[in-house]
């Protein structure tokens, strides 16, 4: 699994000629790092003098962001697995009409799967940006820059996931699905741009 690699080995894998892990997995890593920084900022605020009035809120933020960091970490492998399923579908036999039909159906199912993984990542990473902003405002001022970095990592994770969704939509023939997803990611991208 990718998440079990050392950082330098993961980067080497990304830098290789293999098409996966790619932008989706890197977006998930960025999001996980952002969530981890929020958790750190929150934990550096828990029990500290001068922050008594925000203890309940900051503890919730610490827990929420830790859960998100773990969730995003799993998406690193989920994104690569979804892409691999699409590549497996492409390699299916296509000698007969029946094989061609089965292959095309498998490719479409896999393409939607490869789109849904980064789409959910974009939704979740974007939702956590507001949490990161709030933690930066109420949290330990000595870690304010960590909160700012967290916001930027989540922003990058969101945009990166959106870019992956956009490229994957080109493989999908279901125009209703494409239109629905395009509408959602355009809205998300516009909201991220306002940050």
Buried (B, 14 or more C-beta within 10 A) or exposed (E): EBBEBEEEEBEEBBEEEEEBBBBBBBBBBBBBBBBBBBBBBBBBBBEBEEBEEBEEBBBEBBEBBBEBBEBBBEBBBBBBBBBBBBEEBEEBEBEEEEEEEBBBEBBBEBBBBBBBBBBBBBBBBBEBBEBBBBBBEBBBEEBBEBBBBBBBBBBBBBBBBBBBBBBBBEBBEEEEBBEEBBEBBEEBBEEBEEE
